[in-house]
Every structure is written in structure tokens, then in C-alpha cells.
Amino acid sequence: GKVSGVMHRDCTFSGMLADAGAALDAVVDAGSAVLVASSLGCLFACHLAQERPNDVQGLLLVAPAVEAFTGWSSSSRCTVSGDRLVLASEYASTGRYELPLSFRHEVLAAGLP
């Protein structure tokens, strides 16, 4: 299915990473999780694998969305519109995802996995 593609203006990388960590806590025994992620979720999966190697046994990453965080300025799929980072996507009903530009800055400050 399609998703709206618009993330809440107060969306933060650290907040979403904490939510992903809480979900992992709810379902995993140490060393038994294989994380499956797609698109932007791949960033969270990679960070969790780095931060919690005893809880993550492996990763399956599908179509990681990295162009917003590496070389995005030369990509026609990523643009800045005001305080928003706009990523073209065939998965969103609007044809794009929008993130607060601060989200990108937070990811870059945290370091790419």
C-alpha cells in the first residue's frame, strides 16, 4: 500500500530511534533478532545493530534511503523546501516524503552507520 509520506513536524531521529529500540526490547531475547527494514527504516536498523550488537544477530535491508544523507545535493530525488527535506518516492501517495530538515542534521551529527 501507499503511505501519506508526510512526517510530523516534530519528528526527530533520536525519538524514532528510541521508539525502534523500545520495539526491539519488547520482542527480542539477547542475540536473537534479525532486523528487516526498508527505506528510511534502514537507518534505524543499522544504528540499533551498532548500538546493541548483543541484541541484533543480523540485518536485511531493502532499498535503503541514503540519498538524503549522502550526496543529496546532487540528487534530483532530494530537495530542500523551506525547513523540509523532500525525498521523491514511488511508495508515498503524494510521490514524496517530507522530513523536517533538522532530522537530516540530527542523523549526520549522530553519524551514519
C-alpha angles and dihedrals in degrees: 000000000000128000129210093249095214115115122201114271090239093054111132132186092229091050093050091045090052090051091050090049091051090051089051090050090053096055112024138088112203111284097003105097126102107188118216114196140167134201113333090001088072089072091057094044092052093047091049091049090052096044097041109030092159091059100043119065097176149342134235108191120190120194097336112213101226102137090089090061104034123047092340094148091068094046122095087204092068128053139159119238112182106302093344133093108217119203121188112232135170088206096066119081088227093049091245146060121225124205131176107265087232087066090065092048090051093051092049091048090051090050128240114271 
